[in-house]
Amino acid sequence: MEKGLINRALEKLNVSDFKDLAEVKQYLKMKYRIDIDDLVLQKRLEKILNEEKAVA
């Protein structure tokens, strides 16, 4: 299944480029006009990181 826009942005900016969640939030708001809550971003990031640990 293809990853969603928010998850792709989190992986690209936070995991790969080491940007903080505020920068990811601003990127989504400016590029895609998506206004997302900080808690939602944090939960999705935790899920991504846990999946990477499970695979490794």
TILUMBA-441993 format. One record per residue: x, y, z of N, C-alpha, C in turn. Coordinates in nm, 3 decimals. Atoms other than C-alpha are relative to their C-alpha. Layout:
       n.u       n.v       n.w      ca.u      ca.v      ca.w       c.u       c.v       c.w
         X         Y         Z         X         Y         Z         X         Y         Z
...
***
This chain:
       n.u       n.v       n.w      ca.u      ca.v      ca.w       c.u       c.v       c.w
     0.084    -0.118     0.000     0.000     0.000     0.000     0.089     0.125     0.000
    -0.077    -0.123     0.010     0.125     0.347    -0.085    -0.013     0.082     0.128
     0.000    -0.081    -0.120     0.222     0.570     0.205    -0.069     0.132    -0.026
     0.071    -0.126     0.012     0.020     0.883     0.269     0.095     0.118    -0.007
    -0.076    -0.123     0.018     0.136     1.235     0.210     0.069     0.043     0.130
    -0.055    -0.043    -0.128     0.190     1.311     0.578     0.115    -0.092     0.042
    -0.105     0.095    -0.036     0.391     0.994     0.641     0.123     0.015    -0.087
    -0.115    -0.021     0.089     0.609     1.054     0.335     0.077     0.125     0.040
    -0.067    -0.124    -0.041     0.680     1.410     0.451     0.077    -0.022     0.130
    -0.070     0.030    -0.125     0.769     1.285     0.800     0.127    -0.079    -0.024
    -0.119     0.082     0.027     1.005     1.022     0.665     0.107     0.081    -0.070
    -0.097    -0.077     0.077     1.169     1.259     0.420     0.067     0.108     0.085
    -0.055    -0.115    -0.071     1.212     1.560     0.646     0.053    -0.034     0.138
    -0.040     0.025    -0.139     1.233     1.421     0.997     0.102    -0.112     0.009
    -0.088     0.116    -0.013     1.397     1.082     0.957     0.126     0.018    -0.084
    -0.115    -0.011     0.090     1.622     1.156     0.658     0.079     0.129     0.021
    -0.067    -0.130    -0.005     1.698     1.528     0.689     0.012     0.057     0.141
    -0.011    -0.039    -0.142     1.672     1.552     1.071    -0.062     0.136     0.030
     0.074    -0.123    -0.030     1.420     1.839     1.071    -0.093    -0.028     0.117
     0.091     0.022    -0.112     1.203     1.894     1.376    -0.145     0.003    -0.048
     0.140     0.012     0.037     0.826     1.850     1.380    -0.060     0.134    -0.042
     0.051    -0.132     0.039     0.762     2.225     1.355     0.030     0.028    -0.147
    -0.035    -0.021     0.140     0.943     2.235     1.021    -0.082    -0.091    -0.091
     0.084     0.091     0.078     0.750     1.932     0.895    -0.141     0.057    -0.008
     0.133    -0.060    -0.004     0.426     2.100     1.002    -0.008     0.120    -0.094
    -0.003    -0.116     0.087     0.522     2.421     0.822     0.007    -0.041    -0.147
    -0.011     0.051     0.136     0.620     2.227     0.508    -0.135    -0.047    -0.052
     0.131     0.050     0.041     0.283     2.053     0.496    -0.100     0.114    -0.020
     0.092    -0.113     0.008     0.100     2.379     0.554     0.028     0.085    -0.123
    -0.036    -0.087     0.113     0.290     2.576     0.288    -0.017    -0.072    -0.135
     0.001     0.069     0.129     0.314     2.312     0.015    -0.136    -0.060    -0.033
     0.123     0.074     0.026    -0.009     2.115     0.053    -0.124     0.060     0.068
     0.110    -0.064    -0.073    -0.225     2.348     0.269    -0.067    -0.097     0.097
     0.048     0.093    -0.102    -0.258     2.077     0.532     0.038     0.055     0.136
    -0.024    -0.048    -0.136    -0.296     2.209     0.886    -0.022    -0.119     0.093
     0.004     0.121    -0.082    -0.214     1.924     1.124     0.046     0.031     0.141
    -0.033    -0.020    -0.141    -0.190     1.905     1.501     0.136    -0.062     0.032
    -0.131     0.050    -0.041     0.148     1.853     1.669    -0.008    -0.142     0.055
     0.016     0.132    -0.060     0.019     1.550     1.859    -0.016    -0.108    -0.107
     0.018     0.095     0.110    -0.086     1.379     1.535     0.134    -0.029    -0.066
    -0.132     0.020     0.059     0.259     1.434     1.384     0.089    -0.085     0.091
    -0.083     0.075    -0.095     0.427     1.302     1.699    -0.038    -0.148     0.001
     0.046     0.138    -0.002     0.213     0.986     1.704     0.040    -0.073    -0.129
    -0.038     0.063     0.127     0.278     0.918     1.333     0.149    -0.025    -0.006
    -0.145     0.017    -0.001     0.651     0.971     1.380     0.040    -0.118     0.089
    -0.028     0.112    -0.089     0.657     0.730     1.674    -0.033    -0.133    -0.068
     0.039     0.121     0.070     0.474     0.471     1.464     0.102    -0.036    -0.108
    -0.101     0.024     0.105     0.723     0.511     1.176     0.128    -0.053     0.061
    -0.125     0.043    -0.064     1.020     0.477     1.410    -0.012    -0.139     0.058
     0.021     0.134    -0.056     0.871     0.171     1.581    -0.001    -0.105    -0.110
     0.001     0.094     0.111     0.812     0.004     1.243     0.142    -0.024    -0.051
    -0.138     0.017     0.044     1.175     0.067     1.145     0.079    -0.087     0.097
    -0.068     0.084    -0.099     1.296    -0.089     1.470    -0.043    -0.144    -0.012
     0.052     0.135     0.012     1.073    -0.391     1.416     0.058    -0.072    -0.121
    -0.055     0.059     0.122     1.213    -0.448     1.067     0.147    -0.033     0.020
    -0.144     0.020    -0.020     1.576    -0.414     1.177     0.027    -0.103     0.102
***
